[in-house]
Amino acid sequence: MRWALVILALALPVPAQTVAQERVVAGLSRSNVAITANFDGSNILVFGAVRREAPIPEGAPLEVLITVQGPDRPVTVRRKAWRFGIWVNTDAIDVPRAPSFYAVATTAPIEQVISAEENRRFRVTVPEAIGPVLPDGSDPGGAAAEPSGGADDDETQEFLAALLRIQTRAGRYRLAEAGVDFEEATLFRSEFSLPANLTEGIYRTRIFLTRDGQVVDVLVKDISVNKVGLERWLFNLAHRQPLAYGLLSLALAVFAGWGASTLVRYWRQ
């Protein structure tokens, strides 16, 4: 009887382990950006390939979606109104976490690349990105904005929409549909232009593989942005020794004024 049970157990099918058939392998043209006195922006190339352990599945095509997110920072959005002949601030909301820079590039229209549920889960689009993101790219949950000044939910959405418009016009929030070159469903590349007014910190790059709107795989890589040289020295002086920084600024202003007046007198002679 015992041997019969052993033979029966060996004959039963073994559950297959879940193995991702498609994985993303990617790299960055640079992982460090130095902000110097003449820094006017930087371009980052994201490139990679799809590694497969089985033939390409049939059905919906594979898509690639890439996001580059700058450091989060708190933002206060205010509404101005015309009162008593002047513009004054009325209502406001505090957004505890808003990306200082956020860019999205896709191989197709965003609605075709990722479903609404996956978008909320991974906070892919800019409206969903206002809030924290875990290191693995998923959403830990939590409120994105905290209304103040008596704003209700509808007013909060209006404030957030205004924030998105302002940041988009300033070039800090970007969406490039069909901005990823994808060759033969294997090789991909996309270039991101970082503005000159970068916020110092870690810029998180996420590369998503999606099929039929569902995330197949995601890879996270970081770009370090730091001030160097004179920019770093002035930044440290202003934050660590504000009195010395103020005196130095005053001395430079006096010297510049004296030099300008001396030059004018010299040319008049």
ChimeraX commands (.cxc) that place a marker at each C-alpha (Angstrom):
marker #1 position 0.00,0.00,0.00 radius 0.5
marker #1 position 2.80,2.38,0.89 radius 0.5
marker #1 position 4.54,1.81,-2.47 radius 0.5
marker #1 position 1.28,2.37,-4.30 radius 0.5
marker #1 position 0.91,5.81,-2.66 radius 0.5
marker #1 position 4.48,6.73,-3.61 radius 0.5
marker #1 position 3.94,5.73,-7.24 radius 0.5
marker #1 position 0.64,7.67,-7.33 radius 0.5
marker #1 position 2.33,10.80,-5.94 radius 0.5
marker #1 position 5.08,10.63,-8.57 radius 0.5
marker #1 position 2.51,10.25,-11.32 radius 0.5
marker #1 position 0.62,13.42,-10.34 radius 0.5
marker #1 position 1.58,16.61,-12.31 radius 0.5
marker #1 position 3.85,19.04,-10.47 radius 0.5
marker #1 position 2.54,22.63,-10.41 radius 0.5
marker #1 position 4.72,24.79,-12.64 radius 0.5
marker #1 position 6.47,27.69,-11.00 radius 0.5
marker #1 position 5.45,31.12,-12.23 radius 0.5
marker #1 position 8.32,32.46,-14.31 radius 0.5
marker #1 position 8.20,35.77,-16.15 radius 0.5
marker #1 position 8.54,34.97,-19.83 radius 0.5
marker #1 position 9.53,38.54,-20.73 radius 0.5
marker #1 position 11.94,40.63,-18.69 radius 0.5
marker #1 position 13.31,44.10,-19.32 radius 0.5
marker #1 position 17.07,44.71,-19.46 radius 0.5
marker #1 position 17.97,48.40,-19.67 radius 0.5
marker #1 position 20.68,50.96,-19.12 radius 0.5
marker #1 position 21.18,54.73,-18.99 radius 0.5
marker #1 position 23.60,56.85,-20.99 radius 0.5
marker #1 position 24.62,58.44,-17.68 radius 0.5
marker #1 position 23.74,57.83,-14.06 radius 0.5
marker #1 position 25.19,61.09,-12.68 radius 0.5
marker #1 position 24.43,64.69,-13.67 radius 0.5
marker #1 position 26.66,67.49,-12.38 radius 0.5
marker #1 position 25.12,70.96,-11.98 radius 0.5
marker #1 position 27.84,73.54,-12.63 radius 0.5
marker #1 position 27.79,77.32,-12.99 radius 0.5
marker #1 position 27.15,77.06,-16.76 radius 0.5
marker #1 position 24.76,74.09,-16.61 radius 0.5
marker #1 position 22.01,74.46,-19.23 radius 0.5
marker #1 position 20.32,71.07,-19.03 radius 0.5
marker #1 position 21.18,67.50,-19.91 radius 0.5
marker #1 position 19.95,64.68,-22.13 radius 0.5
marker #1 position 19.51,61.15,-20.80 radius 0.5
marker #1 position 19.25,58.18,-23.17 radius 0.5
marker #1 position 17.33,55.17,-21.85 radius 0.5
marker #1 position 17.99,52.03,-23.89 radius 0.5
marker #1 position 17.48,48.31,-23.44 radius 0.5
marker #1 position 16.03,45.06,-24.69 radius 0.5
marker #1 position 13.45,42.44,-23.82 radius 0.5
marker #1 position 14.88,39.15,-22.56 radius 0.5
marker #1 position 12.67,36.16,-23.29 radius 0.5
marker #1 position 12.68,32.61,-21.97 radius 0.5
marker #1 position 9.96,31.49,-24.39 radius 0.5
marker #1 position 8.62,32.49,-27.83 radius 0.5
marker #1 position 6.75,35.79,-28.11 radius 0.5
marker #1 position 3.20,35.23,-26.82 radius 0.5
marker #1 position 0.40,35.62,-29.32 radius 0.5
marker #1 position -2.25,38.28,-28.90 radius 0.5
marker #1 position -1.81,41.91,-27.88 radius 0.5
marker #1 position 1.58,43.43,-28.77 radius 0.5
marker #1 position 4.19,44.19,-26.14 radius 0.5
marker #1 position 4.52,47.88,-25.21 radius 0.5
marker #1 position 7.20,49.89,-23.41 radius 0.5
marker #1 position 6.55,52.77,-21.03 radius 0.5
marker #1 position 9.30,54.83,-19.37 radius 0.5
marker #1 position 8.99,57.43,-16.60 radius 0.5
marker #1 position 11.60,59.78,-15.14 radius 0.5
marker #1 position 10.61,61.32,-11.80 radius 0.5
marker #1 position 12.50,64.02,-9.93 radius 0.5
marker #1 position 12.58,64.46,-6.15 radius 0.5
marker #1 position 9.23,65.07,-4.48 radius 0.5
marker #1 position 8.59,68.32,-2.68 radius 0.5
marker #1 position 5.63,69.95,-0.92 radius 0.5
marker #1 position 3.70,72.49,-2.96 radius 0.5
marker #1 position 1.03,74.98,-1.96 radius 0.5
marker #1 position -1.45,75.88,-4.69 radius 0.5
marker #1 position -3.37,79.12,-4.17 radius 0.5
marker #1 position -6.32,80.69,-5.90 radius 0.5
marker #1 position -6.36,84.42,-6.55 radius 0.5
marker #1 position -9.53,86.51,-6.64 radius 0.5
marker #1 position -10.27,90.16,-7.44 radius 0.5
marker #1 position -11.32,91.73,-4.15 radius 0.5
marker #1 position -11.63,95.44,-3.33 radius 0.5
marker #1 position -9.75,96.45,-6.47 radius 0.5
marker #1 position -6.73,94.16,-5.96 radius 0.5
marker #1 position -5.79,90.51,-6.52 radius 0.5
marker #1 position -5.59,88.58,-3.27 radius 0.5
marker #1 position -5.02,84.93,-2.34 radius 0.5
marker #1 position -8.21,83.19,-1.21 radius 0.5
marker #1 position -8.42,79.39,-1.05 radius 0.5
marker #1 position -5.41,77.06,-1.09 radius 0.5
marker #1 position -4.46,73.40,-0.83 radius 0.5
marker #1 position -1.24,71.81,0.36 radius 0.5
marker #1 position 0.15,69.01,-1.79 radius 0.5
marker #1 position 2.60,67.13,0.46 radius 0.5
marker #1 position 4.33,65.29,-2.42 radius 0.5
marker #1 position 4.57,66.59,-5.96 radius 0.5
marker #1 position 7.39,65.63,-8.34 radius 0.5
marker #1 position 9.74,68.48,-9.16 radius 0.5
marker #1 position 10.09,66.91,-12.62 radius 0.5
marker #1 position 8.11,64.14,-14.30 radius 0.5
marker #1 position 8.35,62.82,-17.85 radius 0.5
marker #1 position 6.54,59.90,-19.46 radius 0.5
marker #1 position 7.37,58.30,-22.82 radius 0.5
marker #1 position 5.46,55.42,-24.41 radius 0.5
marker #1 position 5.42,53.33,-27.58 radius 0.5
marker #1 position 1.73,54.09,-28.20 radius 0.5
marker #1 position -1.11,56.23,-26.77 radius 0.5
marker #1 position -1.08,55.95,-23.00 radius 0.5
marker #1 position -4.58,54.43,-22.86 radius 0.5
marker #1 position -3.43,51.54,-25.03 radius 0.5
marker #1 position -0.22,50.96,-23.11 radius 0.5
marker #1 position -1.50,50.67,-19.54 radius 0.5
marker #1 position -4.92,50.12,-18.00 radius 0.5
marker #1 position -6.48,52.49,-15.49 radius 0.5
marker #1 position -6.07,49.93,-12.69 radius 0.5
marker #1 position -2.36,49.41,-13.39 radius 0.5
marker #1 position -1.93,53.16,-13.73 radius 0.5
marker #1 position -3.32,53.69,-10.24 radius 0.5
marker #1 position -1.27,50.81,-8.86 radius 0.5
marker #1 position 2.07,52.03,-10.19 radius 0.5
marker #1 position 1.26,55.77,-10.35 radius 0.5
marker #1 position 2.39,56.09,-13.95 radius 0.5
marker #1 position 0.70,59.20,-15.35 radius 0.5
marker #1 position 1.36,62.64,-13.92 radius 0.5
marker #1 position -1.97,62.99,-12.04 radius 0.5
marker #1 position -1.37,59.64,-10.34 radius 0.5
marker #1 position 2.29,60.46,-9.63 radius 0.5
marker #1 position 1.41,63.13,-7.07 radius 0.5
marker #1 position 2.14,60.97,-4.04 radius 0.5
marker #1 position 4.74,58.44,-2.83 radius 0.5
marker #1 position 6.16,55.56,-4.91 radius 0.5
marker #1 position 7.87,52.52,-3.41 radius 0.5
marker #1 position 11.33,51.39,-4.62 radius 0.5
marker #1 position 9.77,48.53,-6.64 radius 0.5
marker #1 position 7.60,51.00,-8.51 radius 0.5
marker #1 position 4.30,50.16,-6.81 radius 0.5
marker #1 position 1.85,52.41,-5.01 radius 0.5
marker #1 position 1.86,52.37,-1.19 radius 0.5
marker #1 position -1.43,54.25,-1.03 radius 0.5
marker #1 position -2.25,57.42,0.84 radius 0.5
marker #1 position -3.87,60.72,0.03 radius 0.5
marker #1 position -2.24,62.82,-2.65 radius 0.5
marker #1 position -3.39,66.22,-1.44 radius 0.5
marker #1 position -4.71,67.74,1.73 radius 0.5
marker #1 position -7.22,70.56,1.19 radius 0.5
marker #1 position -6.90,73.68,3.27 radius 0.5
marker #1 position -8.79,76.92,3.42 radius 0.5
marker #1 position -12.15,75.17,3.36 radius 0.5
marker #1 position -11.75,73.52,-0.07 radius 0.5
marker #1 position -13.97,70.50,-0.75 radius 0.5
marker #1 position -13.17,67.50,-2.97 radius 0.5
marker #1 position -14.27,69.18,-6.21 radius 0.5
marker #1 position -12.24,72.28,-5.43 radius 0.5
marker #1 position -9.24,70.11,-4.56 radius 0.5
marker #1 position -9.39,68.51,-8.02 radius 0.5
marker #1 position -9.52,71.98,-9.56 radius 0.5
marker #1 position -6.40,72.99,-7.66 radius 0.5
marker #1 position -4.58,69.82,-8.73 radius 0.5
marker #1 position -5.58,70.41,-12.35 radius 0.5
marker #1 position -4.20,73.94,-12.08 radius 0.5
marker #1 position -0.94,72.57,-10.67 radius 0.5
marker #1 position -0.64,70.18,-13.62 radius 0.5
marker #1 position -1.26,72.99,-16.11 radius 0.5
marker #1 position 1.34,75.24,-14.51 radius 0.5
marker #1 position 4.01,72.56,-14.34 radius 0.5
marker #1 position 3.26,71.39,-17.88 radius 0.5
marker #1 position 3.59,74.91,-19.29 radius 0.5
marker #1 position 6.88,75.29,-17.41 radius 0.5
marker #1 position 8.19,72.09,-19.03 radius 0.5
marker #1 position 8.48,70.20,-15.74 radius 0.5
marker #1 position 5.71,67.70,-16.53 radius 0.5
marker #1 position 5.84,66.00,-19.94 radius 0.5
marker #1 position 4.07,63.25,-21.82 radius 0.5
marker #1 position 5.56,61.91,-25.08 radius 0.5
marker #1 position 3.23,59.33,-26.57 radius 0.5
marker #1 position 5.09,57.29,-29.20 radius 0.5
marker #1 position 8.28,58.72,-27.69 radius 0.5
marker #1 position 9.88,55.27,-27.33 radius 0.5
marker #1 position 11.45,53.61,-30.38 radius 0.5
marker #1 position 10.69,49.89,-30.23 radius 0.5
marker #1 position 12.29,47.70,-32.89 radius 0.5
marker #1 position 11.05,44.18,-33.61 radius 0.5
marker #1 position 9.41,44.02,-30.16 radius 0.5
marker #1 position 12.89,43.57,-28.64 radius 0.5
marker #1 position 15.13,46.67,-28.70 radius 0.5
marker #1 position 13.95,50.04,-27.37 radius 0.5
marker #1 position 15.36,53.51,-26.77 radius 0.5
marker #1 position 14.09,56.91,-25.66 radius 0.5
marker #1 position 15.78,60.22,-24.93 radius 0.5
marker #1 position 14.76,62.55,-22.10 radius 0.5
marker #1 position 15.75,66.21,-21.91 radius 0.5
marker #1 position 16.32,67.45,-18.35 radius 0.5
marker #1 position 15.81,71.23,-17.90 radius 0.5
marker #1 position 18.43,73.68,-16.65 radius 0.5
marker #1 position 16.57,74.39,-13.39 radius 0.5
marker #1 position 16.92,70.87,-12.01 radius 0.5
marker #1 position 16.21,70.14,-8.38 radius 0.5
marker #1 position 19.13,68.37,-6.73 radius 0.5
marker #1 position 18.51,64.77,-5.71 radius 0.5
marker #1 position 17.69,61.33,-7.09 radius 0.5
marker #1 position 15.76,61.04,-10.37 radius 0.5
marker #1 position 14.02,57.68,-10.49 radius 0.5
marker #1 position 13.70,56.03,-13.90 radius 0.5
marker #1 position 11.15,53.23,-14.32 radius 0.5
marker #1 position 10.93,51.05,-17.43 radius 0.5
marker #1 position 7.67,49.11,-17.80 radius 0.5
marker #1 position 6.83,46.25,-20.14 radius 0.5
marker #1 position 3.09,45.94,-20.66 radius 0.5
marker #1 position 0.81,43.70,-22.66 radius 0.5
marker #1 position -2.92,44.24,-23.07 radius 0.5
marker #1 position -2.69,47.05,-20.49 radius 0.5
marker #1 position -1.15,44.84,-17.80 radius 0.5
marker #1 position 2.37,45.29,-16.42 radius 0.5
marker #1 position 4.57,42.35,-17.39 radius 0.5
marker #1 position 7.81,43.57,-15.83 radius 0.5
marker #1 position 9.29,46.75,-14.39 radius 0.5
marker #1 position 12.89,47.86,-13.85 radius 0.5
marker #1 position 13.96,50.79,-11.68 radius 0.5
marker #1 position 17.19,52.76,-12.15 radius 0.5
marker #1 position 18.32,55.99,-10.48 radius 0.5
marker #1 position 20.04,59.13,-11.77 radius 0.5
marker #1 position 21.95,61.23,-9.23 radius 0.5
marker #1 position 21.82,65.01,-9.77 radius 0.5
marker #1 position 24.21,67.08,-7.64 radius 0.5
marker #1 position 25.74,70.53,-7.61 radius 0.5
marker #1 position 29.53,70.60,-8.02 radius 0.5
marker #1 position 32.30,73.19,-8.01 radius 0.5
marker #1 position 31.31,76.81,-7.42 radius 0.5
marker #1 position 27.60,75.95,-7.39 radius 0.5
marker #1 position 28.12,73.48,-4.52 radius 0.5
marker #1 position 30.29,75.93,-2.57 radius 0.5
marker #1 position 27.75,78.74,-2.86 radius 0.5
marker #1 position 24.88,76.40,-1.98 radius 0.5
marker #1 position 26.63,75.16,1.16 radius 0.5
marker #1 position 27.65,78.68,2.15 radius 0.5
marker #1 position 24.08,80.02,1.77 radius 0.5
marker #1 position 22.54,77.19,3.84 radius 0.5
marker #1 position 25.23,76.60,6.44 radius 0.5
marker #1 position 26.61,80.12,6.93 radius 0.5
marker #1 position 23.90,82.56,5.85 radius 0.5
marker #1 position 25.57,85.53,7.56 radius 0.5
marker #1 position 28.82,85.01,5.65 radius 0.5
marker #1 position 26.87,84.50,2.44 radius 0.5
marker #1 position 24.97,87.76,2.99 radius 0.5
marker #1 position 28.16,89.72,3.71 radius 0.5
marker #1 position 29.85,88.24,0.65 radius 0.5
marker #1 position 26.86,89.18,-1.52 radius 0.5
marker #1 position 26.91,92.71,-0.14 radius 0.5
marker #1 position 30.64,93.03,-0.77 radius 0.5
marker #1 position 30.27,91.80,-4.34 radius 0.5
marker #1 position 27.42,94.26,-4.95 radius 0.5
marker #1 position 29.50,97.18,-3.59 radius 0.5
marker #1 position 32.51,96.12,-5.67 radius 0.5
marker #1 position 30.39,95.77,-8.80 radius 0.5
marker #1 position 28.88,99.23,-8.29 radius 0.5
marker #1 position 32.28,100.81,-7.65 radius 0.5
marker #1 position 33.76,99.07,-10.70 radius 0.5
marker #1 position 30.91,100.21,-12.94 radius 0.5
marker #1 position 31.22,103.84,-11.81 radius 0.5
marker #1 position 35.00,103.78,-12.26 radius 0.5
marker #1 position 34.63,102.39,-15.77 radius 0.5
marker #1 position 32.11,105.10,-16.70 radius 0.5
marker #1 position 34.44,107.87,-15.44 radius 0.5
marker #1 position 37.32,106.34,-17.39 radius 0.5
marker #1 position 35.39,106.33,-20.67 radius 0.5
marker #1 position 34.27,109.95,-20.17 radius 0.5
marker #1 position 37.84,111.19,-19.86 radius 0.5
marker link #1:1,2 radius 0.2
marker link #1:2,3 radius 0.2
marker link #1:3,4 radius 0.2
marker link #1:4,5 radius 0.2
marker link #1:5,6 radius 0.2
marker link #1:6,7 radius 0.2
marker link #1:7,8 radius 0.2
marker link #1:8,9 radius 0.2
marker link #1:9,10 radius 0.2
marker link #1:10,11 radius 0.2
marker link #1:11,12 radius 0.2
marker link #1:12,13 radius 0.2
marker link #1:13,14 radius 0.2
marker link #1:14,15 radius 0.2
marker link #1:15,16 radius 0.2
marker link #1:16,17 radius 0.2
marker link #1:17,18 radius 0.2
marker link #1:18,19 radius 0.2
marker link #1:19,20 radius 0.2
marker link #1:20,21 radius 0.2
marker link #1:21,22 radius 0.2
marker link #1:22,23 radius 0.2
marker link #1:23,24 radius 0.2
marker link #1:24,25 radius 0.2
marker link #1:25,26 radius 0.2
marker link #1:26,27 radius 0.2
marker link #1:27,28 radius 0.2
marker link #1:28,29 radius 0.2
marker link #1:29,30 radius 0.2
marker link #1:30,31 radius 0.2
marker link #1:31,32 radius 0.2
marker link #1:32,33 radius 0.2
marker link #1:33,34 radius 0.2
marker link #1:34,35 radius 0.2
marker link #1:35,36 radius 0.2
marker link #1:36,37 radius 0.2
marker link #1:37,38 radius 0.2
marker link #1:38,39 radius 0.2
marker link #1:39,40 radius 0.2
marker link #1:40,41 radius 0.2
marker link #1:41,42 radius 0.2
marker link #1:42,43 radius 0.2
marker link #1:43,44 radius 0.2
marker link #1:44,45 radius 0.2
marker link #1:45,46 radius 0.2
marker link #1:46,47 radius 0.2
marker link #1:47,48 radius 0.2
marker link #1:48,49 radius 0.2
marker link #1:49,50 radius 0.2
marker link #1:50,51 radius 0.2
marker link #1:51,52 radius 0.2
marker link #1:52,53 radius 0.2
marker link #1:53,54 radius 0.2
marker link #1:54,55 radius 0.2
marker link #1:55,56 radius 0.2
marker link #1:56,57 radius 0.2
marker link #1:57,58 radius 0.2
marker link #1:58,59 radius 0.2
marker link #1:59,60 radius 0.2
marker link #1:60,61 radius 0.2
marker link #1:61,62 radius 0.2
marker link #1:62,63 radius 0.2
marker link #1:63,64 radius 0.2
marker link #1:64,65 radius 0.2
marker link #1:65,66 radius 0.2
marker link #1:66,67 radius 0.2
marker link #1:67,68 radius 0.2
marker link #1:68,69 radius 0.2
marker link #1:69,70 radius 0.2
marker link #1:70,71 radius 0.2
marker link #1:71,72 radius 0.2
marker link #1:72,73 radius 0.2
marker link #1:73,74 radius 0.2
marker link #1:74,75 radius 0.2
marker link #1:75,76 radius 0.2
marker link #1:76,77 radius 0.2
marker link #1:77,78 radius 0.2
marker link #1:78,79 radius 0.2
marker link #1:79,80 radius 0.2
marker link #1:80,81 radius 0.2
marker link #1:81,82 radius 0.2
marker link #1:82,83 radius 0.2
marker link #1:83,84 radius 0.2
marker link #1:84,85 radius 0.2
marker link #1:85,86 radius 0.2
marker link #1:86,87 radius 0.2
marker link #1:87,88 radius 0.2
marker link #1:88,89 radius 0.2
marker link #1:89,90 radius 0.2
marker link #1:90,91 radius 0.2
marker link #1:91,92 radius 0.2
marker link #1:92,93 radius 0.2
marker link #1:93,94 radius 0.2
marker link #1:94,95 radius 0.2
marker link #1:95,96 radius 0.2
marker link #1:96,97 radius 0.2
marker link #1:97,98 radius 0.2
marker link #1:98,99 radius 0.2
marker link #1:99,100 radius 0.2
marker link #1:100,101 radius 0.2
marker link #1:101,102 radius 0.2
marker link #1:102,103 radius 0.2
marker link #1:103,104 radius 0.2
marker link #1:104,105 radius 0.2
marker link #1:105,106 radius 0.2
marker link #1:106,107 radius 0.2
marker link #1:107,108 radius 0.2
marker link #1:108,109 radius 0.2
marker link #1:109,110 radius 0.2
marker link #1:110,111 radius 0.2
marker link #1:111,112 radius 0.2
marker link #1:112,113 radius 0.2
marker link #1:113,114 radius 0.2
marker link #1:114,115 radius 0.2
marker link #1:115,116 radius 0.2
marker link #1:116,117 radius 0.2
marker link #1:117,118 radius 0.2
marker link #1:118,119 radius 0.2
marker link #1:119,120 radius 0.2
marker link #1:120,121 radius 0.2
marker link #1:121,122 radius 0.2
marker link #1:122,123 radius 0.2
marker link #1:123,124 radius 0.2
marker link #1:124,125 radius 0.2
marker link #1:125,126 radius 0.2
marker link #1:126,127 radius 0.2
marker link #1:127,128 radius 0.2
marker link #1:128,129 radius 0.2
marker link #1:129,130 radius 0.2
marker link #1:130,131 radius 0.2
marker link #1:131,132 radius 0.2
marker link #1:132,133 radius 0.2
marker link #1:133,134 radius 0.2
marker link #1:134,135 radius 0.2
marker link #1:135,136 radius 0.2
marker link #1:136,137 radius 0.2
marker link #1:137,138 radius 0.2
marker link #1:138,139 radius 0.2
marker link #1:139,140 radius 0.2
marker link #1:140,141 radius 0.2
marker link #1:141,142 radius 0.2
marker link #1:142,143 radius 0.2
marker link #1:143,144 radius 0.2
marker link #1:144,145 radius 0.2
marker link #1:145,146 radius 0.2
marker link #1:146,147 radius 0.2
marker link #1:147,148 radius 0.2
marker link #1:148,149 radius 0.2
marker link #1:149,150 radius 0.2
marker link #1:150,151 radius 0.2
marker link #1:151,152 radius 0.2
marker link #1:152,153 radius 0.2
marker link #1:153,154 radius 0.2
marker link #1:154,155 radius 0.2
marker link #1:155,156 radius 0.2
marker link #1:156,157 radius 0.2
marker link #1:157,158 radius 0.2
marker link #1:158,159 radius 0.2
marker link #1:159,160 radius 0.2
marker link #1:160,161 radius 0.2
marker link #1:161,162 radius 0.2
marker link #1:162,163 radius 0.2
marker link #1:163,164 radius 0.2
marker link #1:164,165 radius 0.2
marker link #1:165,166 radius 0.2
marker link #1:166,167 radius 0.2
marker link #1:167,168 radius 0.2
marker link #1:168,169 radius 0.2
marker link #1:169,170 radius 0.2
marker link #1:170,171 radius 0.2
marker link #1:171,172 radius 0.2
marker link #1:172,173 radius 0.2
marker link #1:173,174 radius 0.2
marker link #1:174,175 radius 0.2
marker link #1:175,176 radius 0.2
marker link #1:176,177 radius 0.2
marker link #1:177,178 radius 0.2
marker link #1:178,179 radius 0.2
marker link #1:179,180 radius 0.2
marker link #1:180,181 radius 0.2
marker link #1:181,182 radius 0.2
marker link #1:182,183 radius 0.2
marker link #1:183,184 radius 0.2
marker link #1:184,185 radius 0.2
marker link #1:185,186 radius 0.2
marker link #1:186,187 radius 0.2
marker link #1:187,188 radius 0.2
marker link #1:188,189 radius 0.2
marker link #1:189,190 radius 0.2
marker link #1:190,191 radius 0.2
marker link #1:191,192 radius 0.2
marker link #1:192,193 radius 0.2
marker link #1:193,194 radius 0.2
marker link #1:194,195 radius 0.2
marker link #1:195,196 radius 0.2
marker link #1:196,197 radius 0.2
marker link #1:197,198 radius 0.2
marker link #1:198,199 radius 0.2
marker link #1:199,200 radius 0.2
marker link #1:200,201 radius 0.2
marker link #1:201,202 radius 0.2
marker link #1:202,203 radius 0.2
marker link #1:203,204 radius 0.2
marker link #1:204,205 radius 0.2
marker link #1:205,206 radius 0.2
marker link #1:206,207 radius 0.2
marker link #1:207,208 radius 0.2
marker link #1:208,209 radius 0.2
marker link #1:209,210 radius 0.2
marker link #1:210,211 radius 0.2
marker link #1:211,212 radius 0.2
marker link #1:212,213 radius 0.2
marker link #1:213,214 radius 0.2
marker link #1:214,215 radius 0.2
marker link #1:215,216 radius 0.2
marker link #1:216,217 radius 0.2
marker link #1:217,218 radius 0.2
marker link #1:218,219 radius 0.2
marker link #1:219,220 radius 0.2
marker link #1:220,221 radius 0.2
marker link #1:221,222 radius 0.2
marker link #1:222,223 radius 0.2
marker link #1:223,224 radius 0.2
marker link #1:224,225 radius 0.2
marker link #1:225,226 radius 0.2
marker link #1:226,227 radius 0.2
marker link #1:227,228 radius 0.2
marker link #1:228,229 radius 0.2
marker link #1:229,230 radius 0.2
marker link #1:230,231 radius 0.2
marker link #1:231,232 radius 0.2
marker link #1:232,233 radius 0.2
marker link #1:233,234 radius 0.2
marker link #1:234,235 radius 0.2
marker link #1:235,236 radius 0.2
marker link #1:236,237 radius 0.2
marker link #1:237,238 radius 0.2
marker link #1:238,239 radius 0.2
marker link #1:239,240 radius 0.2
marker link #1:240,241 radius 0.2
marker link #1:241,242 radius 0.2
marker link #1:242,243 radius 0.2
marker link #1:243,244 radius 0.2
marker link #1:244,245 radius 0.2
marker link #1:245,246 radius 0.2
marker link #1:246,247 radius 0.2
marker link #1:247,248 radius 0.2
marker link #1:248,249 radius 0.2
marker link #1:249,250 radius 0.2
marker link #1:250,251 radius 0.2
marker link #1:251,252 radius 0.2
marker link #1:252,253 radius 0.2
marker link #1:253,254 radius 0.2
marker link #1:254,255 radius 0.2
marker link #1:255,256 radius 0.2
marker link #1:256,257 radius 0.2
marker link #1:257,258 radius 0.2
marker link #1:258,259 radius 0.2
marker link #1:259,260 radius 0.2
marker link #1:260,261 radius 0.2
marker link #1:261,262 radius 0.2
marker link #1:262,263 radius 0.2
marker link #1:263,264 radius 0.2
marker link #1:264,265 radius 0.2
marker link #1:265,266 radius 0.2
marker link #1:266,267 radius 0.2
marker link #1:267,268 radius 0.2
marker link #1:268,269 radius 0.2
view
